[in-house]
Every structure is written in C-alpha cells, then in structure tokens.
C-alpha cells in the first residue's frame, strides 16, 4: 500500500536466491528504491559468507542483466563463481558482438528448443547462436549472441509498418506540394526551400 498514493512505484523488492528446481536458499525484502545491481552484490557477498569453506566452482549463477557491474564481476571472479546473464544493451560490447555475429554469418543452428503444440498457433521459433568473447573491466568473458527467427519476423513486420507509414506521409506531402499554384518562379523557389 503506497502512502504516497503512487501505486506505479515499487513499494518493496524481494531478493531471492534459489536452486534450479526453485528451492529457496536465501531471500530478503529490500526497499522498493533499492538498486538491483547493489542487491545482487549484497546477495553474492552473503552467499560467499554463508558457504564458508565450501567450493563454489560447481555452482552456476543465473541472473538478469543487473548482475553486470564492475563490482559484481570482480566479486564473481574472486569467488570463482560461474554465471549466466544477459549483457545490457547499454554496453558498447553488446552492440559490437551483435554486429560481429551478423557480419561473420557463422551461426550454429540449435533448432527448436521447446515445442508446445497448440491449435491455431504459429510454428515454434528456431534458434541459432554465435559464440565470441567480450572484454569487460579488463577481463574476457564468453559471450553468445542468440538469434530467433520468430523475433526476426516480428522485426520485419515492424519495419514494413514503419515503411508503409513513411510512404503515406510522403504521399500526403507530395499532394500538399502539388496543390498550390505559383505566379512567379521566385515564389515557387521560396516554397520549395
């Protein structure tokens, strides 16, 4: 319940560390204004402290892109903890590897990963990957660029829609420019400018 009458803002944040089967290992409630990036760091620190002498090299942490910060990556390296995350698009390395994948055209086809048969639905997505490396804060990391043919089709539809809108706009502009009659050449040149 928002005492400030702002239901659009997060009131609280639940930080949860769970096993691959959903068994909770550690959780905490945080302020709704807490940064996901800092919450991840605190969670990693608490994980390291609670594991003590146990080896973390058999664990793989799966997290969203908020895991990718300098402090978090340094801590992950220090702990020897493997991880899987999504590189934020705000990183120039993200754009670079996507462009590299498109230029190289050396994709590994994975095929259909999950096939759910539903009546009347389109065929499942076919995935392919491109493997490369990224350098973040002085360390190299393995990176995969994932391509989905379904997303490709959606982007083509969006581009077609934008192209059609641009064509309509140009037609309207053309009609507006063809309408007026000019009494002399300087008037026409001024209107064209």
KEKE-3310 file (N, C-alpha, C; in steps of 0.2 Angstrom, whole numbers, plus 5000, padded with zeros to 4 digits):
npx = (5004:5003:5008:5011:5002:5006:5005:5011:5025:5038:5035:5042:5055:5059:5072:5079:5087:5088:5088:5090:5078:5069:5070:5071:5086:5091:5084:5078:5069:5069:5070:5059:5066:5078:5093:5094:5107:5115:5109:5111:5125:5126:5119:5127:5139:5134:5131:5144:5149:5140:5143:5156:5169:5166:5166:5163:5164:5156:5144:5132:5128:5113:5106:5098:5101:5106:5116:5128:5139:5154:5158:5151:5156:5169:5168:5162:5173:5182:5176:5176:5165:5154:5143:5128:5121:5113:5120:5119:5111:5116:5129:5144:5150:5140:5133:5144:5147:5135:5134:5146:5142:5132:5139:5149:5142:5142:5134:5128:5116:5103:5091:5074:5069:5060:5045:5029:5013:5000:4983:4980:4991:5006:5021:5034:5048:5064:5081:5097:5115:5129:5146:5157:5169:5169:5176:5176:5179:5193:5193:5191:5176:5166:5154:5138:5128:5112:5100:5083:5071:5058:5058:5064:5054:5045:5051:5053:5040:5037:5046:5040:5028:5032:5038:5027:5020:5028:5028:5015:5015:5024:5017:5006:5013:5018:5006:5002:5012:5010:4998:4997:4997:5009:5014:5025:5042:5052:5043:5039:5052:5055:5045:5049:5061)
npy = (4994:5011:5024:5037:5038:5032:5020:5016:5015:5004:4996:4988:4976:4959:4949:4935:4920:4905:4887:4877:4870:4878:4879:4888:4897:4908:4923:4940:4955:4970:4988:4997:5006:5002:4997:4985:4981:4984:4976:4963:4962:4962:4951:4941:4943:4939:4926:4920:4922:4913:4901:4898:4888:4880:4874:4885:4882:4873:4878:4888:4903:4911:4925:4941:4955:4965:4960:4963:4972:4982:4980:4968:4959:4958:4953:4940:4934:4934:4925:4914:4910:4903:4910:4915:4927:4941:4952:4970:4981:4993:4993:4995:4984:4975:4979:4978:4964:4959:4965:4959:4946:4946:4951:4940:4929:4915:4905:4894:4882:4879:4874:4870:4873:4872:4864:4867:4861:4869:4872:4881:4890:4898:4891:4884:4894:4894:4893:4900:4902:4912:4911:4921:4932:4944:4959:4965:4977:4974:4960:4945:4937:4924:4925:4923:4926:4926:4921:4922:4916:4919:4932:4939:4939:4947:4959:4962:4964:4975:4984:4985:4990:5003:5008:5008:5018:5029:5030:5034:5046:5053:5053:5061:5073:5076:5078:5090:5098:5099:5105:5120:5134:5144:5161:5166:5162:5165:5164:5150:5144:5149:5143:5129:5129)
npz = (5000:4995:5003:4998:4988:4976:4966:4955:4958:4964:4979:4987:4986:4982:4986:4980:4981:4973:4970:4955:4954:4960:4974:4988:4994:5000:5005:5005:5010:5002:5001:4990:4982:4981:4972:4959:4955:4966:4976:4971:4973:4987:4989:4983:4991:5004:5000:4998:5011:5019:5013:5017:5019:5008:4991:4978:4964:4958:4957:4947:4943:4939:4932:4930:4919:4928:4935:4929:4933:4937:4951:4954:4945:4948:4961:4958:4950:4960:4969:4961:4955:4943:4930:4922:4912:4905:4894:4896:4885:4885:4886:4875:4871:4869:4857:4848:4848:4843:4830:4825:4824:4815:4803:4802:4799:4804:4811:4823:4822:4833:4832:4836:4852:4862:4860:4859:4856:4850:4846:4831:4833:4828:4820:4831:4837:4829:4834:4834:4837:4840:4844:4854:4862:4875:4882:4898:4909:4910:4909:4900:4894:4890:4877:4870:4856:4853:4841:4835:4824:4825:4831:4822:4811:4818:4819:4805:4802:4809:4803:4790:4793:4798:4786:4777:4784:4782:4768:4766:4772:4764:4752:4756:4758:4746:4739:4745:4741:4727:4726:4727:4716:4708:4705:4701:4697:4708:4719:4719:4721:4734:4741:4739:4746)
capx = (5000:5008:5006:5011:4997:5010:5005:5016:5032:5039:5035:5047:5059:5061:5078:5078:5092:5085:5091:5087:5072:5065:5071:5074:5092:5092:5079:5077:5065:5073:5067:5057:5070:5085:5096:5095:5114:5118:5106:5115:5131:5124:5117:5134:5143:5131:5132:5151:5150:5137:5146:5162:5174:5163:5169:5158:5165:5151:5138:5132:5123:5109:5104:5096:5107:5108:5122:5134:5143:5161:5159:5148:5160:5175:5166:5161:5179:5186:5173:5177:5158:5152:5137:5125:5117:5112:5124:5114:5112:5119:5137:5146:5152:5134:5132:5149:5146:5129:5137:5151:5139:5129:5144:5153:5137:5144:5129:5127:5109:5101:5084:5068:5071:5054:5039:5022:5008:4994:4979:4980:4997:5012:5026:5039:5054:5071:5086:5104:5119:5136:5150:5163:5171:5168:5180:5173:5183:5199:5193:5187:5171:5162:5148:5134:5123:5106:5095:5077:5068:5052:5059:5066:5048:5041:5055:5051:5033:5038:5049:5035:5023:5035:5039:5021:5018:5033:5026:5009:5017:5027:5011:5002:5017:5018:5000:5002:5017:5007:4992:4997:5000:5014:5013:5032:5047:5054:5038:5040:5058:5054:5041:5052:5066)
capy = (5000:5016:5030:5042:5037:5031:5013:5014:5014:4998:4998:4984:4972:4953:4947:4928:4915:4898:4881:4876:4867:4883:4878:4895:4896:4914:4928:4946:4960:4977:4994:4997:5011:4998:4996:4978:4980:4983:4970:4957:4962:4960:4943:4937:4943:4934:4919:4919:4921:4908:4895:4897:4884:4876:4877:4887:4881:4868:4882:4892:4908:4913:4932:4946:4960:4969:4957:4965:4979:4981:4977:4961:4955:4957:4948:4934:4932:4932:4919:4908:4908:4904:4914:4916:4933:4945:4959:4975:4984:5000:4992:4995:4977:4971:4981:4976:4957:4958:4967:4954:4940:4947:4951:4934:4924:4908:4903:4887:4881:4874:4872:4871:4872:4870:4864:4866:4861:4872:4873:4888:4894:4898:4886:4886:4898:4891:4897:4899:4906:4914:4912:4925:4935:4951:4961:4970:4979:4971:4953:4942:4933:4920:4928:4920:4930:4921:4924:4919:4918:4922:4939:4942:4940:4952:4965:4963:4967:4982:4988:4985:4995:5010:5009:5010:5024:5034:5031:5038:5053:5056:5054:5067:5079:5077:5081:5097:5102:5099:5109:5127:5137:5150:5166:5168:5157:5166:5161:5143:5143:5150:5137:5123:5129)
capz = (5000:4994:5007:4994:4983:4970:4965:4950:4960:4968:4986:4990:4982:4985:4983:4981:4978:4973:4966:4948:4955:4964:4981:4990:4998:5003:5002:5009:5007:5001:4999:4983:4979:4981:4965:4958:4955:4973:4979:4968:4976:4994:4989:4982:4997:5009:4998:5000:5018:5021:5010:5020:5016:5003:4985:4974:4957:4955:4956:4941:4945:4933:4934:4924:4917:4933:4938:4925:4935:4939:4957:4954:4941:4952:4966:4955:4949:4967:4972:4956:4953:4936:4929:4915:4912:4898:4893:4895:4878:4886:4885:4868:4869:4867:4850:4844:4846:4838:4823:4823:4823:4808:4798:4801:4797:4806:4816:4825:4822:4838:4831:4840:4859:4866:4855:4863:4851:4852:4840:4828:4834:4823:4822:4836:4835:4828:4837:4832:4841:4838:4850:4854:4868:4877:4887:4902:4915:4910:4909:4895:4896:4884:4875:4865:4853:4851:4836:4835:4818:4827:4833:4815:4808:4821:4817:4798:4802:4812:4798:4785:4796:4798:4779:4775:4787:4779:4761:4767:4774:4758:4748:4758:4757:4738:4737:4748:4737:4720:4726:4726:4710:4710:4700:4698:4699:4715:4724:4719:4724:4741:4744:4739:4751)
cpx = (5004:5004:5006:5006:5001:5010:5009:5023:5032:5039:5040:5050:5060:5067:5078:5084:5089:5089:5088:5080:5067:5065:5074:5080:5092:5087:5080:5072:5069:5068:5065:5062:5077:5087:5097:5103:5117:5115:5109:5121:5131:5123:5123:5138:5140:5131:5139:5152:5146:5140:5153:5167:5172:5165:5163:5159:5160:5144:5138:5126:5119:5105:5102:5102:5109:5114:5128:5135:5150:5162:5157:5153:5167:5174:5165:5168:5183:5183:5174:5170:5156:5145:5135:5120:5116:5116:5119:5116:5116:5127:5138:5148:5146:5133:5137:5149:5140:5131:5142:5148:5135:5134:5148:5148:5140:5140:5129:5120:5107:5095:5079:5070:5065:5048:5033:5017:5002:4990:4979:4986:5002:5017:5031:5045:5060:5076:5093:5108:5126:5140:5156:5165:5170:5173:5177:5178:5190:5199:5189:5182:5168:5156:5144:5129:5118:5101:5089:5073:5061:5052:5061:5059:5044:5045:5054:5044:5033:5041:5044:5030:5026:5036:5033:5018:5022:5030:5019:5010:5020:5022:5007:5007:5018:5012:4999:5006:5014:5001:4993:5000:5004:5013:5020:5037:5050:5050:5039:5046:5058:5050:5045:5058:5063)
cpy = (5006:5022:5037:5043:5036:5024:5011:5013:5008:5000:4994:4979:4965:4950:4939:4924:4908:4893:4881:4873:4872:4883:4884:4893:4902:4919:4934:4951:4967:4982:4995:5002:5008:4997:4988:4977:4979:4977:4964:4957:4960:4953:4939:4937:4939:4927:4916:4918:4915:4901:4893:4894:4880:4879:4879:4886:4876:4872:4886:4897:4911:4920:4936:4951:4964:4966:4960:4972:4977:4977:4970:4957:4953:4952:4941:4930:4930:4926:4913:4905:4909:4907:4914:4922:4936:4951:4964:4979:4991:4999:4991:4988:4973:4973:4978:4968:4955:4959:4962:4948:4940:4947:4944:4928:4916:4906:4896:4886:4876:4871:4874:4869:4869:4870:4862:4867:4864:4873:4880:4892:4893:4892:4888:4890:4893:4896:4895:4904:4907:4915:4916:4927:4942:4953:4967:4971:4975:4963:4950:4937:4930:4923:4924:4925:4925:4925:4919:4921:4921:4930:4942:4943:4946:4959:4967:4966:4974:4987:4990:4991:5002:5012:5012:5017:5030:5035:5035:5045:5056:5057:5061:5074:5081:5080:5088:5101:5103:5104:5116:5129:5143:5155:5168:5162:5158:5163:5154:5141:5144:5145:5131:5123:5128)
cpz = (5000:4998:5003:4988:4976:4968:4959:4952:4964:4975:4990:4985:4985:4982:4985:4977:4979:4969:4959:4948:4959:4971:4984:4995:5002:5001:5007:5006:5007:5000:4992:4979:4978:4974:4965:4958:4962:4977:4977:4972:4983:4994:4988:4988:5003:5007:5000:5007:5021:5019:5014:5016:5010:4996:4981:4966:4954:4954:4950:4943:4939:4935:4928:4923:4922:4937:4935:4928:4937:4946:4957:4950:4945:4957:4963:4953:4955:4970:4967:4954:4946:4936:4922:4916:4905:4899:4892:4888:4879:4885:4877:4866:4866:4859:4846:4843:4842:4831:4820:4821:4816:4803:4797:4798:4798:4812:4817:4826:4828:4837:4835:4847:4863:4861:4859:4857:4854:4845:4837:4829:4829:4825:4827:4833:4834:4830:4834:4836:4838:4844:4849:4861:4869:4882:4891:4908:4916:4910:4903:4897:4889:4883:4869:4862:4850:4846:4835:4828:4819:4828:4826:4811:4811:4819:4809:4798:4804:4807:4792:4787:4795:4790:4776:4777:4783:4771:4761:4768:4768:4753:4749:4757:4750:4736:4739:4743:4730:4720:4724:4719:4712:4704:4697:4701:4706:4720:4725:4723:4732:4745:4745:4745:4758)
residu = (UNK:UNK:UNK:UNK:UNK:UNK:UNK:UNK:UNK:UNK:UNK:UNK:UNK:UNK:UNK:UNK:UNK:UNK:UNK:UNK:UNK:UNK:UNK:UNK:UNK:UNK:UNK:UNK:UNK:UNK:UNK:UNK:UNK:UNK:UNK:UNK:UNK:UNK:UNK:UNK:UNK:UNK:UNK:UNK:UNK:UNK:UNK:UNK:UNK:UNK:UNK:UNK:UNK:UNK:UNK:UNK:UNK:UNK:UNK:UNK:UNK:UNK:UNK:UNK:UNK:UNK:UNK:UNK:UNK:UNK:UNK:UNK:UNK:UNK:UNK:UNK:UNK:UNK:UNK:UNK:UNK:UNK:UNK:UNK:UNK:UNK:UNK:UNK:UNK:UNK:UNK:UNK:UNK:UNK:UNK:UNK:UNK:UNK:UNK:UNK:UNK:UNK:UNK:UNK:UNK:UNK:UNK:UNK:UNK:UNK:UNK:UNK:UNK:UNK:UNK:UNK:UNK:UNK:UNK:UNK:UNK:UNK:UNK:UNK:UNK:UNK:UNK:UNK:UNK:UNK:UNK:UNK:UNK:UNK:UNK:UNK:UNK:UNK:UNK:UNK:UNK:UNK:UNK:UNK:UNK:UNK:UNK:UNK:UNK:UNK:UNK:UNK:UNK:UNK:UNK:UNK:UNK:UNK:UNK:UNK:UNK:UNK:UNK:UNK:UNK:UNK:UNK:UNK:UNK:UNK:UNK:UNK:UNK:UNK:UNK:UNK:UNK:UNK:UNK:UNK:UNK:UNK:UNK:UNK:UNK:UNK:UNK:UNK:UNK:UNK:UNK:UNK:UNK)
# end
